[in-house]
């Protein structure tokens, strides 16, 4: 309907606009529309219709831009952004002694702040004052009253700040405009719009009281005709009842309904939904729209967007439709933005996505803030990696990866000085590291030096921010940092996200300049603050500041929200996400609104119905409605709005099957080729392969390789891990030489056990040197706890040997002395902090005694157990090393720098303990374990577990060399240091087998396995784990499952 204060009975608004255009008098027209997007679109349309395709002046405004221009004629002011307003609301709350919000001890959380910001903006737009809220509080019970009074206080303080700084939101601007007397108001209007004699307000679905007052002022300007195109139908209360009061206010202001001549051109579809949508009309004959309207269901949101993209591609190709004439809209666009980006880019569809992006989601902005947070949080590792992984701060990808690896290896979590000290100590201690090859040692030296240099670079960049600064000083140094860090250059390199990143950084600079300018006005330019203050302002501002990526004119499919398409027109419209929860959204009353101002459930539902209705008016050729059936495994419910729509129209229905044979991307084409296995290649396939630059021969070879792997994963082939099995190997001479070098290297038992369990894992880990980077943690690990106990026991028994003391359970004084000695050794060892992580309270308790009771400790149990179990064998040698292992804690009486050899194969290792018999003719080897798990005999026999048999052989060789006589190997013992009483102590590994009956036979069997493994490694045989129980044995906790064919 059309409403106006003019004394006429009918009008054709389209005709009035066309007259202005045809007569080249467009400057006489002022169009007021609801959104900036609509304003841009209308301007383009007008220019295209102008006789010369150009115009000197086109007056298209929103009520906000119109009011701002008028107020600037009356008084200068700053337009307050959402970001700045949030900063000041946070400040206002912090400066007050609140009652209801006192439960937030430090500061109001962002979620609550966010809601308060929305409420205050709404209050301003609707002319609600702090006094109104206080009056309302008198009617409320205690809790609601306290909450409302707190909100009124914060609101009042916030309004005072805005007024003091002359910084206004839209609601403030509306209120200020209405204080201007009529004479000045008219004068200011004609100063801006001197030629205007016609105002048309079009496309709005609702007006606030203040907006209606401004419209009334405009309607009273002499010699100006004002018309409002107001879409309102009193008969359909389910669509328009929320507008009843608005319409009544217009009537009371002298506005009358006149005949809208353009309604004669209204389509039957539009008239049907306007009159009957949501009215639950019985026995209504459906309008047949099967050629125009389509509804499709999809399995999930990803499939829904995939099907939409296929439909769009068909339309563009078959109908020769320009992409910008197609629109895809969602109510909750945030549920679809990333999906649309991925799928439309994959399918080669150009698009304009108008989702408003929060500054705290802009990658270069996040990089800057995260980098400053490094100093704020004393070089916390997550801040470092968040800042540097973005690629916008100059350090280098290699340096970042290395720093991550070093932090994980050395367990560095935070502390600038801790980073430097720990890395420096690690460099100094490398000479004493165990089981480390020389080339690996050199790699670590380079790695640690590079990490130290990276930390120094970061420290240098952050140095200006580590002192207190005034607001202008910080603003200046922040700009310098952005410039010197070459962020602009990095942004320009990332061509895929160039527009978004440029606009994000520009918006960030504008935002912090605005915020800091306002803060300077409030605090002055001399007062100094620490970094936390500035970051707090930036985080608050960035959480609210939004920016749009500029749309390319007449380019790409329009992807936007339902709110943004009001009043627009597209040839083809897709409305997605039509499931309950998305549209309609669930009603959730704003708890921070005082009760009388809260939106009721029916009003909420009516608002959303009207939004759906407005969206349905924006298509010309075809309409596509869609919904997902599931999300993350749960079933979704089709929108009740869509069900109501289907009651009025016969539509064409589609589902996933209708799209499964449509190929819209090269990726899908390649997938289909793979399924077909290229059994038949015709001219058409050859033509397509040339068009899409596909190598059919290469694809065919890849299919053949996959078939080989699927048919027999252990077949001998370069593609199943046997990399030298093909005579035409592509390996370089250097790579082949590296494999051959394994015949002459010194091998650790642990590495050979890795090969025994899974050759492929050995290949990735040891041959390719792929290093895993895990999150650094300060918690002590089992390996470190084991090393601590090993060192304590080594020093303890070495001291006993020096003093020629043997534990005796009958000598209570000796037991007491030994307990004191081992506790002192443990205290000293732990205080030296010779390990990477500080002991937790519970780990210390386990070592020294639970609850201070030393008898309830690992050390006490160890002394008691040793005294009771030393009748036949007595501990004689400790931490006995053989081969090139650098370790300060090793037994100099038996250790040997030369490796143990098995038919020329060199082995290195360290034996925890060797116990000699009292008769000095036999020995047992002891291996300390925290968990106490011992290998099964089957694992020993099959060569999966090599350590104990090798240690038996090595001990035998070392003892024979020292004593010049042969010692008989007796037992292989796992010594459990587990705190539990039942699990503590020695656990001999028994030999029970028909074929292997003695230790010597087991040693020989182990020799054979080792020789086989070394031969296979040198021949490049790195197949998958051959063991039936490989899932339990190696796969379950394997870190390389991402590159393993078993898992993928």
N, C-alpha and C positions, 0 to 999 in steps of 0.2 A: 504494500500500500504506500501511497504518497501522502505525507502530511506537510502542511504549510500554514503560515499565519495570513497568507494572501487571501483576498476575497475572490477566489475563482473556484470553478467546480471541476475542472479536469486539466491534465497536462500530459505531455509526452516528453519525458526527460531526454530520451535518446535523440529526439528531434531537436530539442533546445541545444544540446551539445553539438550536434552536426551543423546547426546553423552557425554557431560560433566558429567552427572549423572551416566550413565552406566560405564564410565571409572574411576569413583571415583575421578574426577578432578574438582569438583564443585567450588573449590577456584579460578579457572581460569576464572570464570564467574562473571560479575557485572551486576545485573539487577537493572534498575532504573524505578520506578513506581510512579504514581501520589499521592497516599495517604498512610498513615501509616497502615490503615486497609488492603489495598492491599498488602503491604509489609509483614504484619503478615501472611496473607493467603498464599502468595507465599512461604514463609519460611516453613510453615507447609506442603505444597504440596511437596516441594523438599525433606524434611526429609522423608516423607512417601514413596518417590520413590527411595531413596538411598539404595544401596544393603544392608547396615548394619542398615538401618533405623536411621542413625545418621550421623553427619558431623562435622568436626573440625571447618570449616569456611564456612559460607554462606553469600555472599555479596549481600544483597538486600537493596537498599536505595531509598529515595525520592530525588529529586533535592535539597531540603532544607537540609536534613541530610548529603548528600554528600558534599555540599558546606561548611557546618559548619565544618565538619571534616578536609577538605582541608585548610580552613582558620586558624584553630587552630594550624596547623603545621607552618603557616607563622607568626602569632602573637596571643598572648592570648587575649581573649575578653569575655564579658558577653553576653549571649543570652538574649535579652530584651523581656520579656513577653508582651502580649497584655495589661495586667493590669498595669505594670510599665510604658509602653509607654503612656497610657492614663493619668496617673498621671503627666508625664512630659509635655504632650501637654497642660494640664490644667494649669500647672505652667507657661509654655511659654506664653500662652495667658494673664495670670494675670500680667506678667512682662512688657507687651507692652502697649503702648498708641494706641488703635485701633480706627478705624474710622467707618467702617460699623458695627462692633460688639459692638460699644459703647452703643447701646440701651440696652444691658445686663449690668445693672448698677453694680451688685455685681460680678457675675461670669457667664461664659458661661454655659447654662443648659446641663444636661447630654445628652439629645437627639442630640443636636448639636455637643457636644464633641465626641459622638459615631460616628457620620458621618465624622467628621474631622479625627478621628483615621483611619477609613477605607480608606479615600481618601489618607492620607499620606502614609499608607502602600502600597497602589496601586501605588502611584507616585514613591516610592522607587523601587518597583519591576519592574516598566517600565522605570526607569532611568530618570524620570522627576525631574528637579531641581527647587529651588525657583527662579533662574534667568529666567528659561523658563516661569514661571508664570508671572513674571514682564514684560517680553517681550510681552506676550499674552495680558496683561492688557492695553497696549498702543492702542490696536485695539478696545477696549470696550467703551460703554457709561459710564456715571458718576457712577451710582449705581453699575453696574457690575464691573467697574474698582476698586472702593473702596473695594468691597468684595474680589476681586482677590488679591489686594495688601495686605489686612489684612491676607488672607490665606497664601500668600507668606511669610509674616513677621513671622507668627506663625510657619510655616513649617521650615523656616530658623533657628529660635530660637531653635526649637525642635531638628533639626539636629545637631546644635552646642552642645546642652546638651548631646545628644547621643555620639557625638565624644569625648567630654571632659571626659565623664565617661567611655569611651571605651565599651559602651553598644549598641549592634546592633540588628536590626530587620532583617528579611530575605532579604529585598531589599538592606540594607546596606552590608550584607554579600556578595550578588551577586556583588555589585560594587567593594568591596574590593578585591574579588577573581580576578576580571578582571584587577586589577592593578599589579598583580604578573606577572613577566616576564615568558616566556614560559619554560625556563630551570628550574627555581625553581618550577613552577607549576608541571612539569613532575616528578621532584624529590619528591615533597610532595605526589603526587599521588601514586608513587611506594612505598613510606614509609608506606602507609596505605594498599595499595592493591598490594603487591609485586608479586603475582602470576597471576594477571589478564591479560588475553590477548583477552578477548571478552566482549564488553559492548553492552547490548540490552536495549534500552529505549522503554518501552511498556505501552500502556493504556492511554496516554495523548490525550486530545482533542485540546489543544492549548498551545503555549509557548510565554512568553514575549520576548522582544528583548534581555534583559540581559540573560535570560535562554538559548536563542539560541546561544549567544556568548560563554557561558560556554560549551555548547554541542560542539560548533566548536573547542574550546580548547581541549576538550576530544578526538575529532576525529583526532586531529593532533598528538596525542601521538604515538610515534614509536612502531611498533610491536603489536598494538592493533586494532582489528576489531570492528567498531562501527556500529550498525544498529538501525534505528528508525522505529518502527511499527506505522505508522501515518495513522489514519483512515480519509481519505480525498477522496472525489469524486467530481471533478470539475463540473460534469454534473448536480448534484443536488444542485443548489444554495440555496435552502430553508433550507438545512441542513448544508451545509459546506462553504457558502460564507464568513463567519467570519474568515475562515482559509486561505483565498486567500493570504493575505499579508505575513502571517507566512510561507506559502509554497514557495512563491516567494523569501523570504529571505534565506530559506534553499538552494534553487536553486542557488542563487547568491553566496552562501558560498561553492559551489562545490558539493552539495548533488544531487544525481540522483535517479530516480525511477528505481527499479529493480523488476523483476517478483517475486511475493510472491507465492511460491509453496503451502503454506498452504491454499490459497484461493480455491484450487481445492476441499477442504473439506468443503467449506462454504455452509451452508444450504440454501434452496430456500427461507425460511422465511427471513433470514438475507439479502440475495441479493435483495429481493423485497423491504424491507424497506430502504435499502441503496440507491437504485436507484430511488424509486418512492414515498416514504413517503413525503407528503406535496406538491407534484408537480401538484396536481389537474388533474391527468391523466384522459382523457376521454375514455370511452368504454374499460376500463381495466378489463380483466377477473379476478374476485376475486379468491384468493387462498383459497381452502377449508381447514379450520383449526378448524372445529367444535369439533373435538375430543381433541384438544390441547389448544384452547384459549376460555376463558369464560369472558363475560362482565355482570356485575350485577349492578343494581341500587338499592339504599336503601332510606328509607324515610329521614333519617338524618345521621350524622356522627356516632352517637352511634349505630344505627341499622346497618350501614355499617360495623363497626368493629365487631359487634355481629355476622353478617353473615360470615365475613371472618374467625372468630374464629371457627364457626361451620364447615365451609368447611375444615379448617386445621385439626380439630379433626377427621373428616371423613377420610382424607388422611392418617393421622397417624395410625388410627385403621384399615382401610380397606386395605391400601397399605403397612403397616408396614414400613413407612418412618421415618427415624430419624429426630427429630424436627429441628436440626441445618442445615438440607438440604433444609429448607423452609425459604423464606425471605418475609417480608412485608415491602414495602417501600412507603414513601410519600415525595412529594416535600417540603411541609411545615409541617415538622414532629411536630412542636410545637402545631399545631391544633389537634393533635391526641395522643400525649404522655400520658396524664392523662387518656384518654378514653381507650387506649390500656392496660395500667396498670390495671385499674379497671376490665375490661371485661375478659382479659386473666387470671388474678388471680381468678376471680369468676368461670371461666370455667376450671380451673385446667391445663392451658397450660403453660409449661415452656417457658421463652423467655429471650432474651438478647436485651435490649433497649439501643441503642447507641446514644441517644439524648445527646448532650453536655449540661451540666447543668451549669448555671451561679452560681458563688459563692454566690451572693446575694439571690439565691433561695435555698441555702443549709441550712437546719433547724438549725444545731448546730452553723453555722457561723452567721446566723441571730440572734440567741440567744445571742451570745457574743457581737455583735455590738449594738443590742437593749439594752443590759444591760449597756454598757458604755454610751449609749445615755440617760439613766436615769439621770446620773450626768450632762451631757451636757445640758439637758432640764429641770433641776431642778425638778426632780422626777415627770415628767409629767405622768399621769396615763396610757396613751396608751403605752408609752415605758416600763413601769413596767410590764404591762400585756402581751405585745408582748414577752418580754424577758422570763417571768416566765411560760407562757402557753406552751412554747416549751418543757418543761420537762428536759432541758439539764442543767439548773442552779439549784443548790440544794436549795430548800426552802420547798417543800412539796405541794402536790396538795390541801390538806385541807387548808393550809395557804393562797394559792393564791385565792381560791374560797372565803374565808372569807374576804380577803383584798378587793376583787372586790365588795363584798356586802357592806362592811363598806364605801368604797369610794362613792358608790351609795347612801347609806343612809345619809351620812354626807356631800355629795356633794363636795368631795375633788377632785380637778382636777390636781393641781400641787403645787410645793413648798415643799421642804423637811421640813422646819420649820412649814409650814402650816399643813402638815400631822400630825406631832407630837403634835402641839398645839390643833388642832381641835379634835383629838381623845382623848387627855387628858381632854379637856373641856367637851366632850360628856360623858366621864366616871364620871366626877364630877357632871354633871347635870342629871344623870340618875334618881336620887332620886325625881326629879321634873317632870319627864316625865308623860304625861297624858295617861290614858287608857292602862296601862301596868300591866300585871299579874306578880306575883313575880317570877315564873319560867322563864318568858320571860325576865324579868329584869336581872336575873342571866345569862341567855344565852348571853345577850348583853354585860354584863360586861366581860365575858370570851372572846367574840368575839372581843371587842375593845382592850383588853389586848393583844390578839394574834396578831391583826393587828399592834399594836405598836411595838411588838417584831419583826414582819416581816420587818417593815420599818427600825428598828435598824440593823437587819442582812444585809439588802441591803446597808445601809449606811456604815457599817463596811467593806463590800467587795469592795466598791467604793472609800474608803478613800485614797488609794495610788494614785488614778488618779485625785484627786481634787487639786493638786499642779502642777506647771509647771515642765516639765521633759525634759531632753535631749532625743535625738532619741534613743541611746542605752539603756537609763534607761527605757523609755516607752516600748521598745521591750522586755526587761527583765521582767518588771512587768506584761506585757500582757501574757507572757508565764507562769509566776507564777500564774496568775489569772485562766488561762485555767486548769492548774494542780490542784490548790487548790479547784476549783469549781467542781472537779470530773466529768468533761464533758466526759472524755474518758470512765469512768465506765457507764455513762448514754447511751453513744453511743453503747456500747457492749450489753446493756440490750435490745435495740430495734433491735431484730433479723431480722425483716421484711425489714428494710432499712439499715442494718449494712454496706454493701459494699459502698453504696452511702454516708452515713454519715462519715465513716472512710476516704474515699477519699476526701470528701468535707473539713473536718477539716485539713487533711494533706496538701491539696492544699492551704488552707487559711494560714497555718503556713509558707509554702514555699513562698507564695506570699508576706505576710507582711515582712518576712525576706529580700526578694529580694528588695522590695520597700524601706524599712528602711535602708538597707545597701547602696543603691544608694543615698538616701537622706543624709545619714551620710557623704558620699564622697562629696556631694554638700555643705552642711551646716556646717560640722564639728561635732565632738562628744560632744562639750561643750554647744552649743547654746540650750536654753530651750524654749519649746513651751507649750501652753495650750492644754487641751484635745480636743478642737474643731479642732485644726490643725491636730492632729493624726487621729481623726475620719473622717475628710474630705479626707485624703489620703486613709484610709481603704475603705470608701464608694466608692470612685472613682475606686480604684483597684478592689474591689469585683464586681462592676457592669460590669467589662470587663473580669475578669478572668473566665475561663471555665475549667471544668474537666469532664472526662468520667468515668462512672462506668466500671470497668474492666470486659470484657466479659469472661464468663466461656467457656473454650475450648470445642468445640463440644457439647455444651449444649444449648438447647432451640431454638425456632424460632427466627430468626434474625429480629429485628425491627429497621429500620434505614431510612436515607434519600436517595433520588435518587443519590445525589452527591457521597455518600459513597459507592455505589455498582458498580461504574464504573470499568470495567475489571474483576469483580468477576463472579462466576458461581454458580447457585443454581438449584436444581432439580425442585422446584416449586417456582414461583415468583408471589406475589400479589402486584400490584401497586394501591394504594387507593388515594382518594381525587382528582379524575380526574374531577374537575369542574373549570370553568373559575374563575380566582382569586387565585386559588391554583396552577394550571398548565394549561395554562400559568398564571404567576402572572401579575398584571397590570403594564404597563410601567409607571415609574415615574422617570424622569431624576433627577440626583443628582444635586440640585441647587448650592451646594458648589463646584462643579467642574467648572472650567472655560470652556466657551462654546466649544472650540476646543477639549477638553478632555472628553466631555460628551458622554456617549454611546447613539447612536441613536435608535429610536424605532425598526427599522428593525433588527439592530444588537442584541438588547435585545431579540426580538422574535426568531432570529436564534439561539442564545445561548440556549434558553429554549427548542427549538425544538431538538437541538443536545443532550441536557441532557436527554430528553425523549427517543431519539433514542438509546443513550448509555445504558439506563436502559433496553430497550427492547432486548438487546443482552445478558442478563445475566441469561436466563432460559434454561433448557434442556428438561424437561418433559411436564410441563403445565404452562400456563400463565393465571392469573386472573386479570382483570381490573375492577375497581369499582368506583362509584361516589355517593355522597349524593344528594338527590333532594331538601332538604330544610335545613335551619339553622335558629334557633330562630324565626320561623314563616315566614321567607321570602324564596322565591323560589330561588334555585340555578340553574345555567345554566351548562349543561354538557360541558366538556372541548372540545374546537374546535379541540384539538390534537386527542382526542378519535374519534371524527367524521371523521377526516382525516384518521385515522388508519382503521376505518370500511369500507372505500372505497376500501381497498386493500384485505380484508380477510373476508371470511364467518366464523362467530363465533357463539358460543352457548350463548344465552342470558338467564339471570336469574333475578328474583326479589324477594321481601320479601316472597311471597307465597312459593317459593321453599325451604325456610328455616324454615317456621313456625312450622312444625311438628318435627323438630330435637331438641332433648333435650340434652344439653351439660353440664349442671351443676345440682348439688343437689338442688339449689334454684329453677331452672325451674321445676325440677321433683316434688318438694313440691307444687309449684304453680298449676301444672296440677292435682295433687292429690286433691287439694282444689277445683278446678273446677269440678272434677268428683264426689266430695262429698263421695268418698269411698263406693259407693253403691254396688260395687262388688269387692271382694278381691280373686284373684286366686293365684296359686302356684308361678307364675312368679312375681307377685307383692310382695308376701311374700319374695321371694328370693332377689329382689332388695332392699326391706326395710332392710333386714339383711345386705346386702352388703354396703349400705350407712348409716347404723346405725340409721334408722328412726323408731320411735315409732308410728305405725299405729293407735293404740288405742288413743294415745294422740292427733294425728292429727284429728281423728274422733271426739273426744270430743271438740276440738277447733272449728271444723266446726259446731257442734251442738250448741255451745254457740253463735257463730255468727248468726246462724239462729234465735235463741231466740231473740237476740237484733234487728235483722232486722224486724222480724214479729211484735213485739210490744216492742218499746223501753222503755215503762213504766210498763212492766210486773214485777211482784214481783219475783225477782230472785237475788241470790248473784252476778250475772253477769250483772245486770242492776242497781246496786247501793244499793240494799237492802241486806247488807252484813251479817245480822243475820237472814235472812229468812229461811236458811237451817239449820235443826237440827244438821247436821254434819259439823258445821262451823269449819274452820281451824284457826280461830282467837285465839290468846293466851288469857289466863286469864287476863293478864295485859292489853291487848287491850280492852277486854270487860269491865274491871273495868274502863278504861279511858272513854269509852262511857257512862257508868253509872254515872260517876262523873259530867257529864253535868247537872244532876238534882240538884246538890248542889252548882254549881259555880255561881259567879256573872257574868251576861251577859251584854255586851254592846249592845246598840240598833243597831249600825252599823253592828255588826256581825250577829245579828238575821235577819236584812234586807238582808244580803248576802245570808243566808239560804233560805229566802222567795223567792228571785229571782232565785237562782240556788243551790240546795242542793249539787250538785257535786262540784261546786266551793268552797263552804264552807268546804267540806271534804278535798279537796286538800290543801286549804289555811290555815284552822284552825285546822283540825284534824291531817293531815300529816305534817303540818308546812312547806310546800314547800315554799321557799322564792324566789321571783323574783329578779334577779340582772339586773338592768338597767344601761345604760351608765351614769356615773356621769356628772352633768352639773352645771354650776355656775349660770344659769338663775333662777330667782325666780319663784316658782310655785304658782298656785292659792291657794293651801292649806297654804303656808307660808304667802302669801299676806293677806289671811283671818285671820291668827293668829295675824299678826301685827295689823290689824284694830281692831280685838277683844280686844287685850291688850290695845290699845289706848282708845277705848270707855269704857272699864272696869275702867281704871284709872280715866278717865274724869268724868264718872257718880258717881264713888265712892267719888271723891273729892266734887262734887256738893252736894251729900247727906250729907257729913260731914259739909259743910257750910250751909246746909238747903236752897240751892238755887234751884228755879224752873224756867225753861226757860219761858220767856214771850215775845211774838213777839212784844209787844208794848214798851218794855224797850230796847231801842237801845244801851244804855250804857252797860247793862247786856249782850246783844248779842255780843257786841264788846269784853267785858272781857272774855266771854266764848270762842270766836274764838281765842283770844290770848292764853288762857289756853290750849285749845286742840292742837294748833300748837306747843306750847312748850313741851307738853307731847309727841307729835309725834316726834319732833326733838330729844328729849332725848332717846326715845325708839329706834329710828333708829340708833342713834350714838352708843348705847350700843351694837349693832350688836348681839342682842339676838336671831337672827334667822340664818338659815343656809346659805343664799345666800345674796350677796350685792344687794340692790335695783338697778334696771336699771334706767337710766335717766327718761324714760317715766313713770315708776311706781311712782317715786318720784314726778314727775310733777302732776300726777293724785291726789296724796295725798295732796300736798301743793299748787297746782295751776299751770295751764298750762301757760307757758311763764311768770311766776312770778306773775300772777294775782290770788290772793288768793280766789277771789269770784268764780273762775272757778276751784274749788277743791272739792274732796269728803268730806273733813272735813267741809268746808263752807256750802255745801249743806245739810250735816247732821244737823248742828246747826240750819239752817233756817227751815228745814223740821220739826225738833223736836219742835221748838218754835211754829210753826203753827198748830201742830197736837197733842196737849196735853190737850185738853179740858176735856174729860171724864176719861181718864186713864193717869197715870203718871208713868214713869220708877222708880221702887223701889228697885229691887234686880237684881244683875248682876253676870254672870258666876257662877250660883248656881250649886254646884256639889252634887251628892248623890252616895253613894257607895265608893269602894276603888279606888278612882282616886287621884293620887298625883299631885297637881297643886298649885304653889305659888300664881297664880292669880285666886282666887275664893272668893266668898262672904262669909265672916265669920259670917254674921248675919243670914243666912238662910241655908247654906250648912250643910250637915250631912254625916259623914263617914259611916253611916249604909246604906245598899242598900234599895231601895224600893221593897216591896214584893207583888207578885201576886200569891195567893194560894201557897205560899212557894217558888215560883220562884224569885230569886234575880236579880234585875236589877241595873245597874250603868250608870251614864251619867252626863252631864253638860248642864244646860239650859242657853242660852245666856242672856236672859233677862225676867223678870216677871214684868208686869205693873199692878198696883192695881187701882181699880176704886176709885173715890173721896169719894164714900160712904163706902169704905172699906168692901165690901161684895162680890165682884167678881174680877176676874183677867183675863188677857190675857197673853199668852206666845209669845215671840218674838224670831225668829231664824234668825240671820244675814247670808246672802248669797251674795257672790261676783257676782254670775251670776243671781241671782234673780229668779231662776226657782222654782216654787212651785209644790208640788205633786198634781196629780189629785184626785178627790174624789174616783174614782174607785180604784186607788192604795191604798188609805186609807182603803176602805171597804174590799178589797181582801187581806189585810195584807201584801202588798208589801212594802208600806211605813208605818213605825211604829213610827217614831221619835216624831212627833207632838202629837199624842194621848197619848203616854207614858209620854211626858213632861207635858201635861195637868194633867194627873193623879199624877205624881210625885210632881208637884207644889202644887196641891190641898192637898196632904198628908203633905208636908213640912209646908205649911201655917197653916193647921189645928193644927199641932204639936206646931208651934210657938205661934199662937194666941188663941189656945184652942177653936176655932170655925170653922165652915165650910165656905169655900169660893166657890162660884159658878164659874165654868170654863166658860169663854165667848168665846174669839176668839183665833184661831191659826194663827199667822201672820208670813209670810216670809218677812223679811226686806231686800230689795235689796240695796246693796252698789255699784251697778254697776255705773260707771262714767256717763253714758248717762242720761241726764235730764229726758227723757221720761220713763226710766226704774227704776229710783231711788225712794226709799221709801217703804211704807208698802203695802203688798199684802195679804189681809186676805184670808184664805182657807175656802170656803163656804161649808156648809153641805146641800146637796140637794138630798134627797133620800126618797122613800116611806117607807122603813123599818127603816132607821136610820135618825132620825129627830133632835136629840140633841147631845150635846158633850158627855153627860154621856153614851148614847147608843153607840156612836163611841168608847169610852174608853172600854166599855164592849166587843164590837166586837174585838178590838185589843187584849184585855186580852185573849180571846178565841184562837186567832191566835197564840199568844206567847206560851200558854200552849201546843198547838198542835205541834209547832215547837220543843220545848224542848223535848216533848215525842218522836217525830220522831228521833231527834238526838240521844237520849239515846238508841233507838232501832236500830240504825245503818242504817237509811233510807236516802241514799244519791243519789237518782236518778237524772236524767237530769232535767233541768229547765222545769216545766210543762206548762209554759205560751205560748199561741199561738204567741204572739208578742215578743218572747224571743230574737230574733235577734236584735231588736231595744232596748229592755229592758236591756239585759245583755251580749249577745254574741258579739256584734259588737266591743266592746273595751276590751273584756276579754283577759287577758294575758295567760290563760291556754288552748287556743285553740289547741295547739300542742298535748295535752293529752286528748282532748275531742272527744267523739264519734260522736257528731253532726258535728264537723268540719272535722273529719277524717273518 
